[in-house]
Amino acid sequence: MFSQVGRPRSGEGDDKVLRDQAAGGDRSLAGRLALVTGGSRGLGREMVLAFAEAGADVAIVSRKAEACEALADEVRKTTDVRAFSYPAHVGDWDGLGRLVDTVYDELGRLDILVNNAGMAPLYPSLDQVSEELFDKVIGVNLKGPFRLTALVGARMAASGGGSIINISSVASVRPTPTDLPYAAAKAGLNVLTAGFAQAFGPSVRVNTIMAGPFLTDISNAWDMPAFEQMAARFPLGRGGRPSEIVGAALYFAGPASSFTTGAVLPVDGGQAVVPYAG
């Protein structure tokens, strides 16, 4: 069993309850169309479900076609919005161009883009990081978001505007030797946010959610005793539930953030304010 340090405390509800609380029954995204990369699992899945429950049609992008379509089918069955699945690899430069063309040809527009897909592979030591691993990490976490934001942002700016949300990591400001390529890529993503906010304003807003450690399926591989010891130093003393990303995502996606762009919002249990808690 996880201790009360590692997991959210009792009474905070399951993910559906937390999504409902974040949305507050609001249909503020009705009529919007949102695309989420890495959308079939983890934080991406929670954002897809939250956007759909807030009234947005959703386009789910992930490498695995079956996982994309399974979530799209769930959305269709549980909400009154449209859901589409688009298998794609965000590290494929030319493939992203084809993805954007296909989405716009089939759906006509995008109002919300969430660059959520990411990867943080383990390695034995820094001197054993291969060029292949380094390039994959940069490709998925930085190059892909750059490419998608450039393509979609330009179309948004030419057709009435939109909101672009990047999912960064507290590692971007609290790097450790065990996640350095990933941390560098996410730090670059923070920089892209500032640059693209200037490039595509005033009609397109570009913001970042700087995520801390969330207890998604990926956390099943963590050394949980070590994580709990680390999390005990956070002001909130725990890791996050996947659905606890939803409030920030709905804020940036909707009209409540109409005067917010170029921002980096930590959603990390306070990890970023604890010097090198990782």
C-alpha positions in Angstrom: 0.0 0.0 0.0 1.1 3.6 -0.7 1.4 5.7 2.4 -0.6 9.0 2.8 2.6 10.8 1.6 2.7 9.2 -1.8 -1.0 9.2 -2.6 -3.7 11.8 -2.4 -5.4 11.8 0.9 -8.8 10.1 1.4 -11.8 12.3 0.6 -10.3 13.9 -2.4 -12.4 11.7 -4.7 -11.8 9.7 -7.8 -10.7 11.1 -11.1 -14.3 11.6 -12.5 -15.3 13.5 -9.3 -12.2 15.7 -9.6 -12.8 16.4 -13.3 -16.4 17.4 -12.5 -15.3 19.7 -9.7 -12.8 21.4 -11.9 -15.3 21.9 -14.7 -18.1 22.9 -12.2 -20.7 21.8 -14.7 -19.4 24.5 -17.0 -19.9 24.0 -20.8 -17.5 26.8 -21.6 -15.8 24.8 -24.4 -19.0 24.0 -26.2 -18.5 24.3 -30.0 -14.7 24.2 -29.7 -12.4 21.5 -31.1 -9.4 20.3 -29.1 -6.5 18.2 -30.2 -4.4 16.5 -27.5 -1.2 14.6 -28.2 -0.3 11.7 -26.0 -4.1 11.8 -25.5 -4.9 8.1 -24.9 -3.4 7.6 -21.4 -2.3 9.4 -18.3 -2.6 13.2 -18.2 -3.6 13.3 -21.8 -6.6 11.0 -21.2 -7.7 13.2 -18.3 -7.6 16.3 -20.4 -9.4 14.7 -23.3 -12.2 13.6 -21.0 -12.4 17.0 -19.2 -12.5 18.9 -22.5 -15.3 16.6 -23.8 -17.3 17.0 -20.5 -16.9 20.8 -21.0 -18.5 20.5 -24.4 -15.5 20.4 -26.8 -15.1 18.0 -29.7 -11.8 16.1 -29.2 -9.1 14.8 -31.5 -7.0 12.2 -29.8 -3.4 11.7 -31.0 -1.2 8.8 -29.9 1.2 6.3 -31.5 -1.2 3.4 -30.8 -4.3 3.5 -33.1 -6.2 1.0 -30.9 -5.7 3.1 -27.7 -6.7 6.3 -29.6 -9.9 4.7 -30.9 -10.8 3.1 -27.6 -10.8 6.5 -25.8 -12.6 8.1 -28.7 -15.3 5.4 -28.5 -15.6 6.0 -24.7 -16.0 9.7 -25.2 -18.8 9.1 -27.8 -20.6 6.8 -25.5 -20.4 9.0 -22.4 -20.8 12.5 -23.7 -22.7 14.3 -26.5 -19.6 15.5 -28.3 -17.7 14.2 -31.3 -14.4 12.3 -30.8 -11.8 11.5 -33.5 -8.6 9.4 -33.3 -5.4 10.1 -35.2 -2.5 7.7 -34.7 0.8 9.6 -35.2 4.3 9.9 -33.7 5.1 13.4 -32.5 8.8 12.9 -33.2 8.1 12.5 -36.9 8.6 16.0 -38.5 7.0 15.2 -41.9 4.4 13.0 -40.3 3.2 16.0 -38.2 2.7 18.0 -41.3 0.5 15.3 -42.7 -1.4 15.0 -39.4 -2.2 18.7 -39.4 -3.3 18.6 -43.1 -5.5 15.6 -42.4 -7.1 17.2 -39.3 -7.9 20.4 -41.0 -9.1 18.7 -44.2 -11.5 16.5 -42.1 -12.5 18.8 -39.3 -12.0 22.3 -40.7 -10.3 23.9 -37.8 -8.7 23.6 -34.3 -9.4 25.8 -31.4 -7.2 24.2 -28.8 -3.9 22.3 -29.1 -2.3 20.5 -26.2 1.3 19.4 -26.7 1.2 16.6 -24.0 3.1 13.7 -25.5 6.4 13.1 -23.9 9.1 10.5 -23.0 11.7 10.3 -20.2 13.7 7.0 -20.7 16.0 5.8 -18.0 19.8 5.5 -18.6 22.6 4.0 -16.4 24.8 7.1 -16.4 25.2 10.3 -18.4 28.2 9.0 -20.3 26.1 6.1 -21.5 23.4 8.3 -23.0 23.4 7.3 -26.7 22.8 9.8 -29.5 19.8 7.8 -30.5 18.2 8.1 -27.0 19.1 11.8 -26.8 17.6 12.5 -30.2 14.4 10.6 -29.4 13.9 12.6 -26.1 14.5 15.9 -27.9 12.3 14.9 -30.8 9.2 13.9 -28.8 9.5 16.6 -26.0 10.7 19.6 -28.0 11.0 19.2 -31.7 7.4 17.8 -32.1 5.8 20.5 -30.0 7.7 23.1 -32.0 6.5 21.7 -35.3 2.9 21.3 -34.2 2.7 24.7 -32.6 4.2 26.4 -35.7 1.8 24.7 -38.0 -1.4 24.9 -35.9 -0.6 28.3 -34.5 -0.2 29.8 -37.9 -3.6 28.4 -39.0 -5.2 29.6 -35.7 -3.8 33.1 -36.1 -5.2 33.2 -39.7 -8.7 32.0 -38.7 -9.8 33.8 -35.5 -7.4 32.5 -32.9 -7.1 29.7 -30.3 -5.3 28.4 -27.3 -2.1 26.3 -27.3 -1.1 24.5 -24.1 2.3 22.9 -23.6 2.8 20.3 -20.9 6.2 20.9 -19.4 7.8 19.5 -16.3 9.2 20.7 -13.0 12.4 19.0 -14.2 12.8 22.0 -16.5 13.6 24.1 -13.4 14.8 21.4 -11.0 16.9 19.1 -13.2 18.8 16.1 -11.8 21.5 13.9 -13.4 18.9 11.1 -13.8 16.7 13.1 -16.2 19.0 15.6 -17.9 18.0 15.2 -21.6 14.4 15.3 -20.6 14.8 18.3 -18.4 16.7 20.1 -21.1 13.9 19.4 -23.6 11.2 20.6 -21.2 13.2 23.8 -20.4 13.3 24.4 -24.1 9.5 23.9 -24.2 9.2 26.7 -21.6 11.2 28.9 -24.0 9.0 28.0 -27.0 6.0 29.1 -25.0 7.4 32.6 -24.6 8.5 32.8 -28.2 5.3 31.5 -29.8 3.1 33.7 -27.5 4.8 36.7 -29.2 4.7 35.1 -32.7 1.0 34.3 -32.7 -0.5 37.0 -30.5 -2.9 38.7 -30.1 -5.4 36.1 -31.3 -3.6 33.0 -30.2 -2.6 32.3 -26.6 0.3 30.0 -25.8 0.8 28.8 -22.2 2.5 26.0 -20.3 1.5 23.8 -17.5 4.7 22.8 -15.6 3.7 19.4 -14.2 5.1 17.8 -11.2 5.0 14.1 -10.4 1.6 12.6 -11.2 0.6 9.0 -10.2 -0.3 7.9 -13.7 0.3 4.4 -15.1 3.9 5.4 -15.6 4.4 5.7 -11.9 3.9 2.0 -11.6 7.6 1.6 -12.4 8.8 4.1 -9.8 10.7 3.2 -6.7 7.8 4.2 -4.5 9.6 4.3 -1.1 12.1 6.7 -2.7 9.4 8.8 -4.2 7.5 9.0 -1.0 10.6 10.2 0.8 11.1 12.9 -1.9 7.4 13.9 -1.9 7.4 14.4 1.8 9.4 17.5 1.2 6.8 19.1 -1.1 4.4 21.6 0.6 1.5 19.3 -0.4 3.4 16.2 0.6 2.3 13.9 -2.2 2.2 13.1 -5.9 -0.8 14.3 -7.9 -3.8 12.4 -9.2 -4.0 12.5 -13.0 -7.2 14.5 -12.9 -5.6 17.2 -10.9 -4.1 18.5 -14.1 -7.6 19.3 -15.4 -8.2 22.6 -13.6 -5.2 24.2 -15.2 -6.0 22.8 -18.6 -9.6 24.0 -18.6 -8.4 27.4 -17.5 -5.9 27.8 -20.3 -8.3 26.3 -22.9 -11.2 28.5 -22.0 -12.2 32.1 -21.9 -11.2 32.6 -18.2 -7.5 32.9 -19.4 -8.3 35.5 -22.1 -5.6 37.9 -20.8 -3.0 35.2 -20.1 -0.3 34.2 -22.6 3.3 33.2 -22.3 2.7 31.9 -18.8 4.3 28.9 -17.1 1.9 27.6 -14.4 3.3 25.0 -11.9 1.0 22.2 -11.0 3.4 20.3 -8.9 2.3 20.1 -5.3 4.9 22.8 -4.6 7.9 20.9 -5.7 9.4 23.8 -7.7 9.6 26.0 -4.5 11.7 23.4 -2.7 15.3 23.7 -3.8 16.3 20.5 -5.6 13.7 18.4 -3.9 14.1 15.8 -6.7 
